[in-house]
Amino acid sequence: MTDPRPPRSRPDIIGDTAIALLAERGLRGLTHRAVDEAAGLPPGSTSNHARTRSALLETAFARLVELEKAAMAPAVGREATVLPTGVDAIAAAVAQLLHQTLTQRRAQTLARFELALEATRRPELREIYDAAGAAFREPAVQLVTLLGAADPERQARAFIAWCEGVLFDSLAGAGSRRTPTAQELEHGLKELLNGMLTAGPDAERE
C-alpha cells in the first residue's frame, strides 16, 4: 500500500532524528555526526543545514514545536465547542491529550525537557523557547476564560503547571514507574478545574 503522507524534507528528517537522540542520549549525545549516522544521511548533511550546535538545537526545537502544535490542534478545536458540557468535556479532552503525550509522544516530551533545561544556559534558545511557549499558553487562558475563571492569566498558569508537573513526574520523576491512565488524568483535571472555578457556573453545576 502506498503511504499517503508526503515525504519528509531534509530539515524535518534532521529535526526528527535530533529529537529522538535527545530523548535517547540526552544533550551530550546530540551531535552533527550522530544525527547523520542515525538518520542515514551522507556525512556533513546535518552540518550543512545547521552549522553550529546552537543551530542544531534550534532545528530540533523548531521541529518539536511543529509536531506539538499538530498534536494539540484537535484538542484545542474541541475545547472551543464544549461550553455546554463544561468541565467534564474539557477534562476528558485534555486527559486524552496528556495520555497520548505520555505514551505516543514520549520521546518528544523528553526532548522538550532536555531543551528546556538547556534554555536556562543559552539565552538564544531561551528566547525561542519562551516565544513558542506563549503560543501554547494562549489556548489555556482562553479555555479557563470560557469556563468563567475569575483570574484567567493566573488560573491558566496553574492549569499549565499541573499538566507540566504530571508529564515530568510520569516521565522523569518519581512517578515514572507507572503511566497514569487517561481516566486518572481526567479525574485529576476535574478536581483541578472545579477547585479553581468554584465561583463559576460550571463548577456549581458539577
Order of alpha helices (4+ residues) and beta strands (2+ residues): alpha-alpha-alpha-alpha-alpha-alpha-alpha-alpha-alpha-alpha
